[in-house]
Amino acid sequence: MKSTCSPCSDRFFHRRVFGGFGALTAGLFLLVVLAAGCGGGGGEKPTAEGGDQGGEAAAAGGEEMAGGEQMAEAPQDPEAGTDAVKALQKGSATLTGTITYVGQVPSLPPIDMNADPVCASKHDGPVPNETLVLGDGNTVANIFVQVKDSFAQGDYPAPSTPVVIDQRGCLYHPHVVGLLAGQPLQFWNSDQILHNVHGTPEANREFNLGMPGTLHDKSVTLNTPEEFVHVKCDVHPWMKAFVAVMTHPYFDVTGKDGTYSIKVPPGTYTVEAWHEKLGTRTQEVTVGDGETATVDFQLDVPKG
Ligand SMILES: [Cu+2]
């Protein structure tokens, strides 16, 4: 098995010492503040359809937030779009593994939402920085894991079910998503306050969606493969999300347990793990019919 390391950039990270917050999280959320970000891909500026306005009311009940406040209706099945992509994974073999952070974990300040007291009031305490989210044993969330092989766009028709990013507690949930080119990307506004979803793609068309509190959702469709589209909120500058627009369904995003699972046909693959600041790592693996191959990644801060 061959490993390579491709740190995100040479302008990597400045660590900040913070006071007081880290101990409170008891290892559940440990945070890194990092400086410059990884750039997206380059390329032409072709297609994107934006702004088709959804608005079908979901029937699901609200989610209780800080202080017993009841959230707006949540998407009925926020995982449906991701599940539809997973269903396209064809194969009798499985790639799985766990992503772990092995470096010294810096202590970093929580997200400061004081600029919007309404946002701050949606949380009982400090809001963990989303840049590096670690679980027990320093497993890493928000890692985009994919099979790096050449797939032609159109080999896997895009599901019509949208992948959903919910604006909840003035954060994007999830923070990292993948979808197929041409599959709708829906932004939900569970907060019922003004957000502004601003996507800054390089290969797709920029989108800028004003979302007043009365608007449940808006959708865009990104038709050109691109990793990764950066999404931010112009009202709340701490809100960030990353969207991978893919040609194939052989990917997964880790939760706090750091694990992923991808069904594939038997074969030899290059598996890539991407993190928004820690960059990418790749490993090669061969998996046979009916077999499960374990490909773990250990991430550290790139040198230099
Ligand atoms: Cu916002």
Residues whose N, C-alpha, C, O or C-beta is under 5 A from the ligand:
A	BS01	CU	L194 H195 N196 C233 V235 H236 M239
